[in-house]
Every structure is written in C-alpha cells, then in structure tokens.
C-alpha cells in the first residue's frame, strides 16, 4: 500500500471518501462508476481552487524564473496568475468538465471543475472576484516575506512538487513537498505554501514527514550533487501562510523524528485494519464508514455516489 500525509488526513476525516479517491477512482476502468469517481476526484471548491492558482503562479512561473537567474517582479507574477485564473475560470464556470468527450488530459492547463456547480449551487460574480482579490493578496504578501525570498534566491537549485518515496512499516510512504531549495554548503530548505483565510492550523507534522522522506530517499539525479548526507534534523522547514502574510519556521529534534515514524506506522495500521486484509478490487464503499461531521458530507464531491451506495 501507499501512504501519504494527505491521504492519512483524508482517511481520518472520512474513510469512505478516502476509499473513493484512493482505491475506487479510475479514469481507465470499464466500470462507469469508477470513471465517475475519477471525474469527481478532480472537482474542488472555489476556495481550494484559488489557492491552487496561487501555487501555480509560484511553482510554474516564479520558481522556474529563479532557476534561470531571473528576478520576476510582482506585476509579472500577477500577470502569470491572471492568465491561469482567466483560462481556468472560463473552463470551470461553464462546467465544461461535463461536455461530451471532454477529458482532464484534453483540457490540459485550462482544467478546472467546481464542486458547487456540480451540485447546482451557483457561484456569483462577486465570489469569483473575491477569489481573484485573495489571489492578489497572497502573492503580494509573498513579495513582502523578505527573509523567505532571500532564501529562495540564495539557493543553488530549486525543485517543485518533487515526489519522494521511501519504505516504512511495509508501506510505500509518498511525500510531495511544494518546494525544496538546495544549497551548495548547507542543508536544504523545504517550503510548504498555504493559502488559508485564518492560517490558525500548524503544519509541523506535514513538514516533518517531508524532512524524513528527503533525508532517507536515495538522492535523485537532478539534486544528487547537493546531497551531503544530511540528517532529518538538519533540514530547514518553512510553512508560508500567504493569505495571512507570515511564515512559521519549524525544526526537528531526534524525538520528533521517532514520533514521525510512529505516526506513519499507526496510520498504516489504521488503513490496513479498515481494509480487513482485502485487496482493493474486493473492497466496496459500504465497507468504510462515513464522516461523523455532517458538514464534511455537505461539501464532499463524492456525495452523489456515496449516498447512492447507501440507498
């Protein structure tokens, strides 16, 4: 089995939603229900999407620009974000995901699908405008984070969305940090972008898992020359709350690393227990309980197939 922090959090929130996303959804399956689950898995709220646009501006424009020794200005990054916003909004607000023959691959970078529209909940022009204003605020705040910007510029190599996989407790642990910055003479820096309205939650556990994975995986060819045998506790960790305009700095002690190992093992055990030793094709949605919080159900993109399975 494959375990990740995001899937672990999803499983804790709603085991059945985890089943639909992690085991059931399949775009290539003959079963139309599994193809439908895949399509639903690509839908997100307007709130989540506006955070994705921010991350896209950083990881698809700003970080590659730094890799080319360029120093993109705020208005250039905003322009890149606006292009993504307009292109995806045109696709998403018309709910083109439901056009005959349309696929995620065919839509490409323009793809966006809003859960609200799938369930007949209109999104007003004012809500779209607010999303854009919050995107601008998040990026403006990034440019004010001078210490973080200096660290990014000082890096010798930067990589976004690098897939790190390691084996632990009989499972494949998958970690995908938003950004890793490598330096020639010091341990790397891991940055996680957050675009939350209040920014009250601490993501130290998520970043700790990223650090453990980075320290333990075999160095990838692209960053191998910067791999100097760092320990988990050497790696710098930053949680950038962009909408609130502040950075949380996290660090690890040996006891924290041991705790990460224990938490991953506990998460693996919980999922294995829920699966009762069955293989994925043998499992059904009814084998997994639903969320305890009704609000989780009301905002879930899978509710049409979830509720149908209970009827």
Backbone bond lengths (Angstrom), bond angles and torsions (degrees), N, CA, C in turn:
res aa  C-N    CA-C-N  psi(-1)  N-CA   C-N-CA  omega(-1)  CA-C   N-CA-C  phi
1 X - - - 1.457 - - 1.527 110.10 -
2 X 1.332 115.30 157.92 1.454 122.06 176.89 1.517 108.85 -110.05
3 X 1.330 115.88 133.51 1.459 122.12 -178.71 1.520 108.88 -122.65
4 X 1.325 116.67 137.54 1.455 121.42 174.28 1.522 108.74 -140.92
5 X 1.311 115.85 161.63 1.465 120.16 179.71 1.523 110.83 -60.75
6 X 1.318 117.13 -44.66 1.469 120.13 -177.14 1.525 111.55 -64.37
7 X 1.335 116.52 -41.53 1.460 118.96 179.03 1.526 110.90 -70.26
8 X 1.324 116.61 -33.47 1.459 120.99 175.74 1.529 110.59 -61.14
9 X 1.340 116.40 -45.31 1.461 120.78 179.11 1.520 110.73 -65.13
10 X 1.326 116.41 -39.32 1.461 120.88 178.39 1.521 110.79 -64.15
11 X 1.329 116.70 -42.86 1.466 121.01 -179.96 1.527 110.81 -62.33
12 X 1.322 116.93 -41.08 1.466 120.06 179.34 1.527 110.92 -65.41
13 X 1.324 116.05 -35.71 1.462 120.62 -178.24 1.516 111.78 -74.14
14 X 1.332 116.33 -44.43 1.468 120.68 -179.99 1.522 109.58 -158.98
15 X 1.328 118.20 102.81 1.468 120.86 -179.72 1.520 113.35 -57.13
16 X 1.315 117.85 -34.25 1.461 119.14 -178.93 1.532 111.36 -71.13
17 X 1.320 117.02 -37.93 1.460 119.89 176.01 1.521 109.97 -62.83
18 X 1.324 116.14 -38.96 1.465 120.40 176.03 1.525 110.29 -60.00
19 X 1.329 117.13 -42.35 1.461 120.92 178.98 1.521 111.10 -59.79
20 X 1.335 116.70 -48.45 1.464 119.82 -178.61 1.532 111.23 -60.56
21 X 1.313 117.00 -42.27 1.463 120.42 -176.04 1.526 112.14 -77.15
22 X 1.320 117.59 -44.99 1.465 121.34 -168.80 1.515 114.44 -91.45
23 X 1.327 117.64 -30.00 1.453 120.41 -174.79 1.525 114.12 -115.70
24 X 1.312 117.44 -32.36 1.460 120.26 -169.35 1.528 113.27 -95.80
25 X 1.311 117.33 -42.07 1.471 121.32 -175.31 1.523 111.27 -63.04
26 X 1.329 115.94 130.93 1.466 120.45 -179.32 1.527 108.62 -159.24
27 X 1.325 117.04 115.26 1.462 120.81 -177.10 1.522 112.52 -70.85
28 X 1.338 117.76 -19.85 1.463 120.98 -175.86 1.513 113.61 -103.37
29 X 1.315 117.53 3.15 1.467 120.82 -177.03 1.529 110.98 -72.65
30 X 1.317 115.83 151.64 1.467 121.04 174.42 1.526 111.11 -73.22
31 X 1.308 116.18 -28.39 1.460 122.03 -179.55 1.530 109.85 -69.78
32 X 1.339 118.59 117.91 1.474 120.64 -179.24 1.522 113.21 -62.19
33 X 1.341 116.28 -27.94 1.459 119.30 178.68 1.524 111.30 -67.08
34 X 1.310 116.22 -36.86 1.461 119.92 179.48 1.534 110.73 -72.30
35 X 1.323 116.32 -35.57 1.463 119.09 175.44 1.526 110.53 -67.40
36 X 1.335 115.71 -37.64 1.460 119.95 177.46 1.529 110.42 -64.51
37 X 1.311 116.61 -40.85 1.464 120.46 178.62 1.528 110.53 -61.80
38 X 1.313 116.42 -37.78 1.464 120.18 177.90 1.528 110.21 -63.36
39 X 1.322 116.25 -45.12 1.457 119.82 -179.64 1.528 110.75 -63.10
40 X 1.320 116.27 -42.51 1.456 119.88 179.11 1.527 111.47 -64.72
41 X 1.329 116.16 -31.10 1.470 119.83 -179.30 1.519 111.60 -65.29
42 X 1.327 117.26 -21.04 1.460 121.38 -178.92 1.525 112.54 -89.04
43 X 1.312 117.32 -3.46 1.459 120.55 -179.68 1.520 110.34 -89.04
44 X 1.321 115.08 148.27 1.455 120.25 -179.44 1.518 109.74 -148.98
45 X 1.308 115.01 163.69 1.462 119.42 178.24 1.525 110.00 -72.90
46 X 1.323 115.31 160.82 1.465 120.22 175.06 1.525 109.77 -58.22
47 X 1.318 116.44 -38.17 1.467 122.27 179.92 1.525 110.41 -60.22
48 X 1.324 117.31 -46.83 1.464 120.44 -179.95 1.527 111.11 -68.22
49 X 1.329 116.46 -38.04 1.461 120.31 -177.80 1.522 112.07 -63.75
50 X 1.323 117.78 -40.75 1.463 119.04 -178.07 1.526 110.24 -65.09
51 X 1.336 117.64 -30.05 1.455 120.25 173.43 1.515 111.71 -68.37
52 X 1.319 116.15 -35.56 1.466 121.06 178.48 1.530 110.83 -65.87
53 X 1.331 117.30 -36.70 1.460 120.63 178.76 1.533 110.10 -64.80
54 X 1.325 116.41 -40.11 1.466 120.52 176.65 1.521 110.27 -60.68
55 X 1.322 116.40 -49.04 1.462 120.77 -178.61 1.532 110.93 -62.56
56 X 1.334 116.64 -37.25 1.458 120.11 178.41 1.521 111.17 -63.38
57 X 1.332 117.30 -41.55 1.465 120.12 179.34 1.520 111.04 -61.78
58 X 1.331 116.59 -35.78 1.456 120.15 -179.17 1.523 111.83 -77.74
59 X 1.332 116.59 -48.38 1.462 118.45 -172.56 1.530 113.92 -86.32
60 X 1.318 117.77 -20.59 1.468 119.55 -179.87 1.527 112.97 -101.41
61 X 1.335 116.48 -16.76 1.463 118.94 -179.80 1.530 112.30 -122.77
62 X 1.331 117.09 -58.44 1.458 119.18 -172.11 1.528 112.70 -66.32
63 X 1.335 117.83 -50.43 1.467 120.24 -177.56 1.532 111.45 -64.33
64 X 1.348 120.03 -45.73 1.473 118.88 174.91 1.524 112.62 -58.77
65 X 1.341 118.04 -33.56 1.460 120.65 177.73 1.526 110.67 -64.73
66 X 1.324 116.90 -41.50 1.457 120.78 177.09 1.524 110.74 -62.90
67 X 1.335 116.47 -36.46 1.465 120.13 178.78 1.525 111.41 -64.25
68 X 1.323 116.46 -24.79 1.470 120.69 178.65 1.528 111.32 -96.09
69 X 1.350 115.14 16.60 1.473 121.76 179.51 1.527 112.85 61.89
70 X 1.323 116.01 29.70 1.457 121.34 174.60 1.530 108.99 -100.76
71 X 1.298 116.62 158.37 1.460 121.98 179.57 1.533 108.28 -122.97
72 X 1.331 117.40 80.41 1.465 119.41 -176.00 1.525 112.15 -61.32
73 X 1.319 115.11 135.64 1.450 120.14 178.56 1.529 110.05 -85.63
74 X 1.338 113.23 167.47 1.458 119.54 -176.70 1.523 111.78 -55.79
75 X 1.324 117.97 -46.57 1.469 120.33 -175.92 1.532 111.16 -64.90
76 X 1.328 117.23 -29.47 1.469 120.16 177.57 1.526 111.16 -70.79
77 X 1.322 115.86 -40.48 1.466 119.94 178.50 1.524 110.37 -68.28
78 X 1.321 116.35 -39.40 1.465 120.48 176.55 1.526 110.25 -61.78
79 X 1.322 116.62 -41.19 1.461 120.48 178.96 1.530 110.69 -60.97
80 X 1.325 117.02 -43.46 1.471 120.82 178.33 1.521 110.66 -62.70
81 X 1.337 116.03 -40.78 1.464 119.97 178.81 1.519 111.14 -65.76
82 X 1.333 116.76 -39.76 1.468 120.97 -178.82 1.518 110.86 -64.93
83 X 1.319 117.21 -38.58 1.461 120.20 178.56 1.522 110.78 -62.51
84 X 1.328 115.89 -43.63 1.463 120.08 177.71 1.518 110.44 -65.16
85 X 1.327 116.44 -44.76 1.467 122.23 -179.44 1.518 110.96 -57.53
86 X 1.326 116.98 -50.73 1.467 120.67 -176.59 1.526 111.51 -65.74
87 X 1.326 116.62 -43.06 1.459 120.35 -177.75 1.529 111.11 -64.88
88 X 1.309 116.52 -45.98 1.460 119.81 -178.44 1.521 112.24 -74.40
89 X 1.328 116.01 -33.10 1.465 118.90 178.21 1.527 110.58 -65.21
90 X 1.325 117.42 -40.40 1.464 120.72 178.58 1.517 111.00 -60.67
91 X 1.312 115.81 -37.69 1.467 120.01 179.36 1.526 110.39 -75.73
92 X 1.327 115.98 -45.54 1.458 120.23 -173.15 1.504 114.99 -72.73
93 X 1.336 118.26 -42.26 1.468 119.66 -174.82 1.531 111.44 -70.64
94 X 1.337 117.87 -21.37 1.461 122.02 174.13 1.527 112.03 -91.33
95 X 1.313 115.30 2.92 1.469 122.86 178.17 1.529 110.98 49.34
96 X 1.322 115.16 47.74 1.458 121.17 -176.86 1.521 112.45 -67.16
97 X 1.322 116.13 -12.81 1.453 119.85 177.49 1.528 111.00 -57.42
98 X 1.337 117.03 -24.08 1.468 121.37 -178.49 1.524 112.75 -95.60
99 X 1.335 118.25 6.15 1.455 119.53 175.34 1.524 110.56 -67.36
100 X 1.299 117.31 142.86 1.458 121.88 179.57 1.527 110.59 -58.49
101 X 1.309 115.31 126.91 1.462 120.52 177.53 1.515 114.92 83.92
102 X 1.337 118.05 -6.41 1.463 120.23 -178.63 1.526 110.18 -72.86
103 X 1.320 116.41 138.50 1.464 122.24 176.43 1.526 108.89 -130.26
104 X 1.318 114.91 161.23 1.460 120.17 177.78 1.522 109.85 -61.80
105 X 1.310 116.28 -41.11 1.466 120.45 -179.58 1.516 110.79 -64.53
106 X 1.328 116.99 -42.23 1.463 120.58 -179.32 1.527 110.96 -64.33
107 X 1.326 117.40 -37.73 1.464 120.92 -179.26 1.525 111.37 -69.31
108 X 1.315 116.88 -33.05 1.455 120.88 177.94 1.518 112.92 62.41
109 X 1.331 116.72 -137.32 1.465 121.96 -176.69 1.524 112.46 -65.39
110 X 1.326 117.23 -19.22 1.466 119.88 -178.40 1.523 112.23 -78.26
111 X 1.321 117.65 -9.71 1.464 120.12 -171.65 1.527 112.42 -63.97
112 X 1.309 114.72 132.27 1.461 123.36 169.51 1.520 106.52 -158.66
113 X 1.312 116.89 138.24 1.465 120.96 179.17 1.517 108.04 -141.68
114 X 1.320 116.89 123.24 1.449 122.24 -174.34 1.531 111.28 -98.81
115 X 1.318 114.60 127.70 1.468 120.71 179.09 1.521 110.71 -58.60
116 X 1.324 117.13 -39.30 1.463 120.51 -178.34 1.529 110.90 -56.08
117 X 1.337 117.45 -46.01 1.465 120.76 -177.45 1.527 111.50 -69.69
118 X 1.324 116.68 -33.05 1.470 120.21 178.12 1.518 110.69 -60.46
119 X 1.330 116.11 -31.67 1.465 119.98 -176.82 1.532 112.60 -108.34
120 X 1.335 115.23 25.43 1.460 119.72 172.08 1.502 115.65 70.60
121 X 1.328 117.56 25.58 1.459 121.45 179.66 1.542 108.09 -106.81
122 X 1.308 118.11 102.98 1.472 121.31 -176.37 1.531 111.69 -60.15
123 X 1.321 114.95 146.52 1.460 121.42 173.75 1.520 106.93 -110.35
124 X 1.321 117.47 123.82 1.465 121.22 -175.37 1.521 111.19 -77.80
125 X 1.338 114.98 161.36 1.455 120.28 175.22 1.523 111.16 -60.09
126 X 1.333 115.66 -34.74 1.463 120.20 178.79 1.531 111.16 -63.95
127 X 1.329 117.03 -36.36 1.468 120.33 179.10 1.526 111.19 -70.30
128 X 1.331 116.78 -38.61 1.471 119.52 175.40 1.523 110.13 -63.76
129 X 1.344 116.76 -41.71 1.455 120.56 -179.69 1.527 111.01 -65.25
130 X 1.323 116.37 -39.66 1.459 119.65 177.83 1.528 110.82 -62.45
131 X 1.348 116.20 -39.40 1.462 120.30 177.75 1.525 110.17 -59.06
132 X 1.337 116.63 -43.84 1.466 119.95 179.70 1.524 111.49 -65.55
133 X 1.318 116.53 -41.14 1.462 119.60 179.06 1.527 111.24 -62.96
134 X 1.322 117.34 -37.35 1.462 120.01 178.62 1.529 111.56 -71.41
135 X 1.321 116.97 -32.09 1.469 120.53 174.26 1.527 109.41 -61.96
136 X 1.327 115.95 -46.43 1.468 119.59 178.57 1.527 111.52 -61.80
137 X 1.332 116.18 -41.23 1.464 120.06 179.42 1.521 111.14 -61.71
138 X 1.327 116.31 -44.37 1.468 120.44 -178.87 1.526 110.87 -62.34
139 X 1.312 117.60 -43.82 1.464 120.57 -179.07 1.526 111.39 -71.53
140 X 1.323 116.39 -36.40 1.470 119.70 176.41 1.532 109.70 -62.74
141 X 1.328 115.87 -41.25 1.459 119.97 178.68 1.528 111.29 -65.01
142 X 1.326 116.73 -36.18 1.465 119.05 177.65 1.523 110.16 -58.05
143 X 1.318 116.78 -44.36 1.463 120.77 -177.73 1.529 112.00 -67.54
144 X 1.323 117.31 -16.73 1.463 120.86 177.13 1.534 112.35 -88.40
145 X 1.332 116.94 -11.02 1.471 121.01 -179.11 1.531 108.20 -83.68
146 X 1.312 115.90 76.75 1.462 120.70 -170.72 1.521 113.47 -62.43
147 X 1.328 118.02 -40.10 1.462 119.94 -179.00 1.524 111.05 -64.47
148 X 1.325 115.81 -44.62 1.463 119.71 179.40 1.523 110.50 -64.87
149 X 1.308 117.37 -43.51 1.463 120.39 178.63 1.530 110.97 -59.72
150 X 1.301 116.98 -39.31 1.467 120.48 179.38 1.520 110.96 -64.15
151 X 1.321 116.98 -39.55 1.464 120.66 178.13 1.528 110.93 -64.36
152 X 1.321 116.06 -41.36 1.467 119.27 179.70 1.525 110.54 -64.43
153 X 1.326 116.70 -41.72 1.466 120.72 -179.62 1.524 111.42 -67.57
154 X 1.330 116.84 -33.24 1.464 121.23 -176.93 1.524 112.64 -74.93
155 X 1.306 117.14 -15.41 1.465 120.27 -177.77 1.519 112.48 -64.30
156 X 1.336 114.79 149.47 1.466 120.53 176.31 1.523 111.15 -89.69
157 X 1.336 115.89 -24.71 1.466 120.41 179.36 1.517 108.12 -154.83
158 X 1.324 115.89 135.79 1.463 121.68 -178.50 1.518 108.69 -128.15
159 X 1.302 116.30 137.53 1.457 119.92 -179.35 1.529 109.55 -139.01
160 X 1.334 115.78 134.79 1.469 120.90 -179.69 1.522 110.37 -105.73
161 X 1.329 114.90 147.40 1.466 122.37 173.77 1.533 112.28 51.91
162 X 1.308 116.79 42.63 1.462 121.21 177.70 1.535 109.32 -77.16
163 X 1.326 116.37 124.20 1.462 121.24 -179.99 1.527 108.78 -80.88
164 X 1.338 116.10 120.82 1.460 122.82 178.31 1.521 108.45 -115.66
165 X 1.310 117.15 126.20 1.460 120.55 -178.38 1.523 110.45 -128.34
166 X 1.331 115.04 135.06 1.457 120.96 177.24 1.519 108.70 -141.13
167 X 1.308 115.84 162.77 1.457 121.44 178.58 1.531 109.32 -99.09
168 X 1.329 115.08 133.12 1.464 119.26 177.40 1.519 108.93 -153.56
169 X 1.295 116.85 128.35 1.458 123.72 176.80 1.532 111.22 55.14
170 X 1.332 115.66 38.71 1.458 120.47 176.84 1.511 114.60 76.92
171 X 1.323 117.66 9.23 1.469 121.29 -179.95 1.525 109.77 -124.24
172 X 1.322 115.29 157.61 1.467 120.84 172.77 1.517 107.84 -89.70
173 X 1.316 116.04 116.07 1.462 120.96 178.81 1.521 107.63 -92.32
174 X 1.321 115.54 125.08 1.475 121.71 -176.79 1.522 109.22 -113.68
175 X 1.318 116.36 126.03 1.462 121.60 178.62 1.525 108.93 -129.56
176 X 1.333 116.06 136.68 1.470 120.37 -178.68 1.531 108.77 -132.74
177 X 1.328 117.78 84.75 1.471 119.95 178.70 1.528 111.74 -63.67
178 X 1.329 115.91 146.69 1.464 119.53 177.63 1.525 110.97 -61.47
179 X 1.331 116.26 -42.53 1.466 120.21 -177.00 1.522 109.90 -151.59
180 X 1.333 116.24 135.02 1.464 122.16 170.54 1.522 107.15 -121.05
181 X 1.312 116.30 128.46 1.461 122.12 177.35 1.525 107.89 -110.77
182 X 1.327 116.91 122.85 1.459 122.23 179.43 1.517 109.78 -103.90
183 X 1.331 114.86 144.11 1.459 122.33 -179.98 1.529 108.88 -123.25
184 X 1.312 118.29 153.30 1.460 120.05 -179.82 1.522 113.82 -73.70
185 X 1.345 117.50 -23.00 1.462 119.94 -170.94 1.519 114.27 -131.54
186 X 1.326 117.66 17.98 1.466 120.67 179.55 1.526 109.17 -156.32
187 X 1.315 115.51 166.50 1.460 120.67 -179.80 1.525 110.43 -65.29
188 X 1.333 117.14 154.64 1.469 120.02 -178.09 1.520 113.43 -70.85
189 X 1.317 113.20 166.69 1.455 122.78 177.96 1.524 108.42 -116.88
190 X 1.328 116.43 132.62 1.463 121.71 174.04 1.529 108.25 -109.31
191 X 1.337 115.78 129.69 1.464 121.40 179.41 1.523 108.83 -120.06
192 X 1.323 115.87 135.47 1.460 121.26 176.19 1.520 107.93 -120.63
193 X 1.341 116.62 122.42 1.460 121.29 -179.80 1.532 109.83 -84.13
194 X 1.309 117.06 133.83 1.458 122.42 174.45 1.524 108.52 -127.89
195 X 1.333 115.73 135.68 1.472 120.52 179.71 1.526 107.35 -126.49
196 X 1.326 115.23 68.73 1.461 121.32 -177.15 1.524 110.32 -109.10
197 X 1.309 115.11 146.41 1.460 120.64 -176.33 1.524 112.40 -61.47
198 X 1.330 116.60 -42.72 1.457 119.59 -175.81 1.529 113.09 -105.83
199 X 1.325 117.62 -30.84 1.456 120.79 177.03 1.515 114.35 63.96
200 X 1.340 116.62 32.29 1.465 119.42 -175.52 1.523 112.86 -86.98
201 X 1.332 117.79 -18.43 1.454 120.37 -177.55 1.525 110.68 -84.16
202 X 1.311 115.06 140.61 1.458 122.56 -179.82 1.527 108.22 -97.63
203 X 1.334 117.03 130.23 1.463 121.07 -176.53 1.534 112.27 -108.30
204 X 1.325 115.55 33.41 1.462 120.86 179.88 1.524 111.31 -59.64
205 X 1.336 117.31 -39.86 1.461 120.44 -178.24 1.528 111.24 -63.52
206 X 1.318 116.93 -44.15 1.462 120.96 179.31 1.531 110.93 -61.01
207 X 1.318 116.96 -46.23 1.452 120.96 -179.57 1.530 111.39 -66.99
208 X 1.320 116.76 -33.89 1.466 120.00 177.61 1.522 110.62 -63.15
209 X 1.327 116.37 -40.07 1.467 120.45 178.11 1.523 109.94 -63.99
210 X 1.326 117.04 -41.04 1.463 120.52 177.25 1.528 110.94 -60.46
211 X 1.330 116.56 -42.54 1.462 120.37 -179.13 1.524 110.98 -64.47
212 X 1.311 116.66 -43.11 1.462 120.76 178.86 1.528 110.19 -61.46
213 X 1.316 116.49 -44.30 1.463 120.08 -179.76 1.522 111.08 -63.84
214 X 1.334 117.69 -45.35 1.459 120.95 -178.37 1.524 111.52 -62.82
215 X 1.325 116.46 -38.73 1.463 120.18 -178.48 1.522 112.48 -71.10
216 X 1.328 117.24 -27.01 1.460 120.06 -171.42 1.528 114.80 -101.34
217 X 1.313 118.36 -24.38 1.468 118.78 -178.12 1.515 109.87 -71.03
218 X 1.318 115.29 155.62 1.458 119.70 172.53 1.519 107.65 -66.28
219 X 1.329 118.39 127.63 1.475 119.92 -177.33 1.521 111.90 -53.81
220 X 1.327 116.50 132.23 1.452 121.17 178.09 1.526 109.28 -71.63
221 X 1.315 115.72 156.67 1.464 120.41 -175.20 1.520 112.43 -58.83
222 X 1.354 116.47 -35.55 1.466 118.69 -174.43 1.524 113.28 -69.46
223 X 1.336 117.83 -29.91 1.461 118.97 -179.31 1.526 112.66 -116.65
224 X 1.324 117.31 9.37 1.453 121.44 -176.24 1.520 114.62 -55.13
225 X 1.318 116.86 -34.48 1.468 119.53 -177.30 1.519 112.54 -69.66
226 X 1.356 116.80 -16.11 1.459 120.01 178.26 1.530 111.89 -99.85
227 X 1.327 116.68 3.36 1.461 121.03 -179.08 1.526 109.30 -85.53
228 X 1.312 115.65 113.70 1.462 120.42 -176.79 1.528 111.39 -121.77
229 X 1.318 116.54 30.61 1.457 120.36 177.21 1.517 114.07 68.40
230 X 1.343 116.58 40.62 1.450 118.10 179.36 1.524 110.91 -68.58
231 X 1.306 115.79 150.62 1.463 122.54 173.03 1.533 108.33 -88.92
232 X 1.317 114.28 163.31 1.464 118.92 177.71 1.526 111.13 -56.07
233 X 1.321 115.47 -38.55 1.467 120.45 -176.37 1.528 113.21 -73.71
234 X 1.333 117.12 -11.39 1.467 120.66 179.03 1.533 112.34 -82.16
235 X 1.314 115.86 -26.42 1.461 120.91 -170.53 1.526 111.08 -73.55
236 X 1.324 116.05 133.00 1.465 121.37 178.64 1.532 110.08 -82.91
237 X 1.317 116.04 143.37 1.463 121.43 -175.68 1.521 109.90 -130.68
238 X 1.338 115.73 131.23 1.464 121.13 177.63 1.528 109.72 -133.34
239 X 1.307 115.12 132.99 1.474 122.90 173.75 1.514 106.93 -110.43
240 X 1.316 117.29 109.56 1.463 121.60 -175.36 1.522 110.08 -97.17
241 X 1.320 116.19 107.43 1.462 122.22 177.03 1.528 107.49 -87.88
242 X 1.327 115.29 91.08 1.458 120.40 -168.49 1.523 113.92 -71.69
243 X 1.314 117.70 -36.15 1.463 118.11 -178.47 1.526 110.96 -72.68
244 X 1.317 116.72 -25.63 1.454 120.95 178.08 1.524 112.47 -94.62
245 X 1.329 116.42 -16.83 1.457 120.09 174.46 1.516 115.56 78.38
246 X 1.327 118.17 36.15 1.457 119.90 175.72 1.524 110.22 -143.90
247 X 1.329 114.96 164.39 1.465 121.89 -179.03 1.520 109.20 -122.94
248 X 1.322 115.93 131.51 1.463 120.70 171.03 1.521 108.76 -96.68
249 X 1.311 116.34 128.04 1.453 121.16 176.99 1.520 108.36 -100.00
250 X 1.324 116.07 128.35 1.452 121.30 179.55 1.524 109.62 -117.47
251 X 1.312 115.88 152.59 1.462 120.91 176.22 1.519 108.47 -141.23
252 X 1.327 116.00 160.62 1.455 121.61 -176.94 1.516 111.42 -118.77
253 X 1.328 114.55 140.86 1.461 122.55 168.06 1.524 107.27 -106.75
254 X 1.324 117.03 167.84 1.465 120.27 178.75 1.522 111.19 -57.65
255 X 1.323 117.07 -35.87 1.465 120.68 179.55 1.525 111.22 -65.59
256 X 1.341 116.62 -33.04 1.465 120.57 178.41 1.529 110.52 -67.72
257 X 1.334 116.07 -38.67 1.460 120.62 179.13 1.523 110.30 -63.91
258 X 1.325 116.33 -42.91 1.467 120.37 177.84 1.523 110.42 -62.56
259 X 1.326 116.04 -37.15 1.464 120.20 179.10 1.519 111.21 -67.12
260 X 1.322 117.69 -37.39 1.466 121.06 176.38 1.519 110.07 -60.86
261 X 1.336 116.82 -45.83 1.460 120.75 178.53 1.527 110.86 -57.66
262 X 1.323 116.32 -42.98 1.467 120.76 -179.28 1.524 111.37 -67.02
263 X 1.326 116.90 -39.55 1.468 120.14 -178.27 1.522 111.22 -68.76
264 X 1.317 115.81 -39.65 1.459 118.35 177.50 1.526 109.58 -63.52
265 X 1.332 116.62 -45.34 1.465 120.41 179.44 1.521 111.15 -59.82
266 X 1.339 116.63 -42.35 1.463 120.37 179.01 1.526 111.01 -64.37
267 X 1.343 116.70 -38.85 1.456 120.38 178.07 1.508 112.14 -65.58
268 X 1.324 116.58 -41.10 1.463 121.14 177.93 1.528 110.20 -62.94
269 X 1.327 116.62 -43.76 1.465 121.34 179.94 1.527 110.63 -61.66
270 X 1.335 117.09 -42.16 1.471 120.76 -178.65 1.522 111.29 -62.55
271 X 1.323 117.21 -43.71 1.462 120.31 -179.02 1.528 110.30 -69.74
272 X 1.318 116.66 -42.01 1.462 119.12 177.51 1.518 111.19 -61.14
273 X 1.335 116.39 -40.15 1.458 119.73 179.08 1.515 111.42 -63.73
274 X 1.325 117.08 -39.78 1.468 120.88 179.80 1.517 111.37 -66.07
275 X 1.338 116.22 -31.39 1.464 120.58 -179.28 1.531 112.21 -82.96
276 X 1.325 117.70 -9.67 1.474 123.16 174.71 1.522 113.51 52.99
277 X 1.311 116.50 34.05 1.448 119.98 177.41 1.515 115.27 76.00
278 X 1.342 117.15 6.26 1.464 120.47 -178.74 1.524 110.42 -87.59
279 X 1.320 115.95 152.82 1.444 121.48 172.77 1.534 109.04 -79.20
280 X 1.326 116.18 157.88 1.461 121.09 -175.91 1.531 113.59 -51.46
281 X 1.351 120.29 -44.75 1.477 119.68 -179.15 1.530 113.56 -64.14
282 X 1.319 116.31 -17.70 1.464 119.74 -178.35 1.521 112.71 -89.95
283 X 1.307 117.13 -6.00 1.452 121.37 -175.87 1.527 111.35 -96.17
284 X 1.332 116.15 150.48 1.459 122.93 179.72 1.525 109.05 -131.60
285 X 1.305 116.08 160.08 1.465 119.72 -177.39 1.520 111.92 -58.37
286 X 1.340 116.89 -33.90 1.459 120.84 -178.20 1.522 112.50 -67.17
287 X 1.334 116.90 -13.87 1.465 120.27 178.54 1.527 111.63 -75.41
288 X 1.331 117.12 -11.22 1.461 120.99 -174.37 1.525 110.47 -120.39
289 X 1.328 117.56 134.00 1.470 120.18 179.08 1.519 111.44 -70.91
290 X 1.321 115.37 157.62 1.461 121.04 176.98 1.526 109.88 -89.33
291 X 1.306 115.46 174.85 1.468 120.99 -178.39 1.526 110.74 -66.09
292 X 1.321 115.51 151.30 1.463 120.60 176.60 1.523 111.34 -80.14
293 X 1.321 116.65 -28.57 1.455 121.43 -177.51 1.529 109.99 -89.00
294 X 1.331 118.84 116.14 1.477 121.07 -179.68 1.526 112.90 -57.40
295 X 1.337 117.66 -29.97 1.452 120.74 -179.46 1.526 110.82 -63.83
296 X 1.330 116.53 -32.37 1.461 120.62 177.13 1.518 110.13 -61.28
297 X 1.317 116.21 -41.11 1.464 120.78 179.79 1.533 111.39 -68.46
298 X 1.319 116.82 -39.32 1.457 120.56 -175.34 1.523 112.71 -66.65
299 X 1.318 117.54 -24.02 1.463 120.79 -178.88 1.525 112.51 -107.82
300 X 1.319 118.22 5.80 1.470 121.95 -175.64 1.532 111.03 -81.98
301 X 1.317 116.53 134.64 1.464 120.39 -179.89 1.528 112.61 -72.64
302 X 1.328 117.65 -15.64 1.466 120.67 -176.78 1.531 113.28 -94.85
303 X 1.314 118.62 4.21 1.453 118.45 -169.07 1.533 113.64 -62.08
304 X 1.311 118.56 -29.92 1.478 119.14 -179.67 1.516 112.03 -64.65
305 X 1.352 117.55 -38.93 1.466 118.74 178.52 1.522 111.20 -85.76
306 X 1.329 116.90 -25.47 1.461 120.34 178.11 1.521 110.32 -69.33
307 X 1.330 116.20 -49.56 1.455 120.44 -178.50 1.525 111.15 -67.78
308 X 1.337 116.51 -32.68 1.448 120.04 177.50 1.522 110.81 -64.11
309 X 1.336 116.39 -37.18 1.465 119.65 -178.25 1.514 111.83 -70.19
310 X 1.350 117.39 -21.70 1.460 121.03 179.20 1.513 113.23 -90.84
311 X 1.327 116.39 -9.13 1.475 119.29 -174.64 1.530 110.97 -84.05
